[in-house]
Amino acid sequence: MTVKVYERILDLLEAEGIRTIFGIPDPNFVHMFHLAEERGWNVVAPHHEESAGFMAEAVSRMTGGPAVCIGTLGPGVANLAGAMMCAKVENSPVIFFGGQRARITEQRVRRGRIQFVKQAELFEPSVKYSASIEYADQTDEVIREGLRKALSGTPGPVYIEYPSHVILEELDVPEALPPSRYRLVGQTAGQDGIDEAARLIRAAEKPILLVGHGVHTSRAGESVKALADLMACPVIQTSGGTSYIKGLEDRTFPYGFSPSAIEAVVGSDLCLAIGTELGEPVHYGRGRHWVAGEANRSWILIEQDPEAIGVNRAIDVPLVGDLRAIVPQLVAALSDTPREASPDLERWIREDAERLAELAATAPSGLSPVHPARLIVEATKVFPADGIMVRDGGATTIFGWTYSQAKPHDVMWNQNFGHLGTGLPYAVGAGVADGGRRPMMLITGDSSFQFHIAELETAARLNLPLVCVVAVDYAWGLEVGVYKRTFGQGSLETGTHWSTATRLDKVAEGFGCYGEYVERDEDIAPAIKRAYASGKTAVIHVAVDPKANSEEMPSYDEFRTWYAEGTQ
Ligand SMILES: Cc1ncc(C[n+]2csc(CCOP(=O)(O)OP(=O)(O)O)c2C)c(N)n1
C-alpha cells in the first residue's frame, strides 16, 4: 500500500497500542496531527513542550507501554530537553519526535537560518537512541529501532528527528508488524534460575519483597500480589515505588520511613527485589538498614537489563527478563508450596496502622496558617477511593511521605530526577491515559505548581477530575530550610521568597477552574469535597505556615542519607 511518511509513523505507533500524542503543532506536524485526530487518537496540545514530555511520561507510567510527544523545529525541540533528561533518569520509554528544517538547509554553508540549531547532537547523551528519518524508506527501521531501544533493557527515551523534506514523501509498504516480530517481548528467565529462586524462597525464614517503581510502571501489580501471597511476607516500597498494590495495602511499608519496614529489612534473610534499580534511596541494598543482616541475607533480583546485575550490590540469583513474565514464573514455581506468614507480619501490620493513626492524631492542629503536616493529613483523609495521586514540591512532598493517610494504587511522582514542575503535567497525562474516569489529587508545593501552571487550562479543557491541593508558603520552602541550616536563623534567604499577594485559587478561576482559598484545618476536607463535587478541575489554595514548612520536615535526616556522597 502507498502511504505518506507521517501516515506510516502513525501505523507503526498504532502497532504498539499508542493512540495518544502530545505537542504543539507546526508545519512539520500538522499532517500527522490532522490524521491522528481523524483516526480517533487523543491529540493533546499543552502550553509548553516540556509539559508535553511529562504528559507522555505519565501516559507510559499508566499504561506500561511507550508514549509519544513532539516538539517543533528549534525552540519546540529545545523545550523538550528537560523532559527528555527526566525520562532518561526515570526510565520512561518516551518517543520524542523533533521537527527539523529540510536537510538541504542544514547542509548549506549559511548564516542566519531561522528556527534552526543542530538538534540531535545536543540530545545524544540524554536518550537511548537518537536518529533522523533522512530518507522516506528509513521510516520503518528508524521507528522500530526507536521502539526497540526505548523498551529493551532499562526503558528510556529516544529522540527521532523528522525533517521537513520527508514528511510528504510516499512509501510503498506492507501492513505494520506486531511488536513481537521486531523486538523481544515478554522475556522469561531460564528455568534453572527460577528453580533456584524458588528453593531460596522456600528455605527462607524471613523473606521480604522489595518493590520498586518498575512494578507499577509495568502494571504488574496483580501478579506481584499473587507472589506476595505465596511468600506471605511484607512488601517494602522503595521511594520510587510508593503506589500500593491492590490487596497488599496493609502489609506494604515504606523503606526507611516506617519502623515496620526497617525491622523487616534488618531481620530479613532473603530479599526478592523487583522493578528497582537498588539506587541511592535504598542505599544500594547494602548500606544503612541493610548492613546488620548482610551476612545472612540472600538476594534475588528480577531485572530486564543484564548489565545492571551485580552493579550496586552482589546478587545470588539474577533473573533477567521482563518482570511481567518472570513474576508469573515464580508464582507457578511456588504455587504448591505457599509459605506460612511469620507472627511478626501481623505485628508489623498492626504497628504500622497504629503509627499512621497516631500521626493523624498528633499532627499539629489549630494553627492558621495551617501546619503542613496537618494539611497532608486532612487532604489525604478525603483522597477518593481508587483515585490517582500526584505529588510535587519540596518540603510538601517530605511531609507527605510521613503523614499521608492515603494508600493510592497509582502515584505519579518524579522521584529519581527530582524535577519540580512535573506534578500538573503528570496529572494531565495520567488523566488522559485514564480517559478522565478516576478522580485525581495533586498535592504540591506552591513554587513547583507554578512552573507549568498554564496546564490548568489543559486540564480544564479536557474536563479532568483533578483537585490540586497547593501548600502555599509563598516560597521555595525546602530551600528556605537549606539557608537556615547552612547560615542559621535570621540569615538572608536570597531568591527563595515571592509575592504574598498571589492567589492561586483566583488564577485557577481565570482558567475556568474551580478555586477555593483555605487557611484553617477544618476547612480543608470540606473544600476538597466541594471541589470534586464542582465537576471542574480545581485548585485549593491552602495557606501553610512558612516556618513549619522550612524547619519541621519529618525524617529529613533519613532523606539526606539518599545522597550517598562519600559513603559509597
Ligand atoms: C526543576 C527544579 N528546580 C529546582 C529544584 C531544587 N528544589 C528542590 S525543592 C525546592 C523548593 C520547592 O518549593 P515548593 O514547590 O514551593 O515546595 P515547598 O518546599 O515549599 O514545599 C527546590 C527549588 C528541583 N528539584 N527541580
Ligand as a Chemical Component Dictionary entry (heavy atoms), coordinates in Angstrom:
data_LIG
# 
_chem_comp.id                   LIG 
_chem_comp.type                 NON-POLYMER 
_chem_comp.pdbx_formal_charge   1 
_chem_comp.three_letter_code    LIG 
# 
loop_
_chem_comp_atom.comp_id 
_chem_comp_atom.atom_id 
_chem_comp_atom.alt_atom_id 
_chem_comp_atom.type_symbol 
_chem_comp_atom.charge 
_chem_comp_atom.model_Cartn_x 
_chem_comp_atom.model_Cartn_y 
_chem_comp_atom.model_Cartn_z 
_chem_comp_atom.pdbx_ordinal 
LIG C1  C1  C 0 13.297 21.949 38.332 1  
LIG C2  C2  C 0 13.892 22.031 39.707 2  
LIG N1  N1  N 0 14.420 23.197 40.133 3  
LIG C3  C3  C 0 14.930 23.293 41.391 4  
LIG C4  C4  C 0 14.953 22.213 42.229 5  
LIG C5  C5  C 0 15.530 22.316 43.638 6  
LIG N2  N2  N 1 14.460 22.337 44.663 7  
LIG C6  C6  C 0 14.081 21.249 45.326 8  
LIG S1  S1  S 0 12.845 21.515 46.408 9  
LIG C7  C7  C 0 12.775 23.160 46.013 10 
LIG C8  C8  C 0 11.731 24.059 46.644 11 
LIG C9  C9  C 0 10.336 23.711 46.212 12 
LIG O1  O1  O 0 9.447  24.720 46.623 13 
LIG P1  P1  P 0 7.859  24.460 46.616 14 
LIG O2  O2  O 0 7.419  23.820 45.375 15 
LIG O3  O3  O 0 7.192  25.734 46.984 16 
LIG O4  O4  O 0 7.660  23.390 47.768 17 
LIG P2  P2  P 0 7.979  23.548 49.332 18 
LIG O5  O5  O 0 9.402  23.152 49.527 19 
LIG O6  O6  O 0 7.723  24.985 49.702 20 
LIG O7  O7  O 0 7.040  22.604 49.975 21 
LIG C10 C10 C 0 13.730 23.465 45.036 22 
LIG C11 C11 C 0 13.961 24.814 44.477 23 
LIG C12 C12 C 0 14.426 20.994 41.714 24 
LIG N3  N3  N 0 14.412 19.869 42.434 25 
LIG N4  N4  N 0 13.876 20.942 40.477 26 
# 
loop_
_chem_comp_bond.comp_id 
_chem_comp_bond.atom_id_1 
_chem_comp_bond.atom_id_2 
_chem_comp_bond.value_order 
_chem_comp_bond.pdbx_ordinal 
LIG C1  C2  SING 1  
LIG C2  N1  SING 2  
LIG C2  N4  DOUB 3  
LIG N1  C3  DOUB 4  
LIG C3  C4  SING 5  
LIG C4  C5  SING 6  
LIG C4  C12 DOUB 7  
LIG C5  N2  SING 8  
LIG N2  C6  DOUB 9  
LIG N2  C10 SING 10 
LIG C6  S1  SING 11 
LIG S1  C7  SING 12 
LIG C7  C8  SING 13 
LIG C7  C10 DOUB 14 
LIG C8  C9  SING 15 
LIG C9  O1  SING 16 
LIG O1  P1  SING 17 
LIG P1  O2  DOUB 18 
LIG P1  O3  SING 19 
LIG P1  O4  SING 20 
LIG O4  P2  SING 21 
LIG P2  O5  DOUB 22 
LIG P2  O6  SING 23 
LIG P2  O7  SING 24 
LIG C10 C11 SING 25 
LIG C12 N3  SING 26 
LIG C12 N4  SING 27 
# 
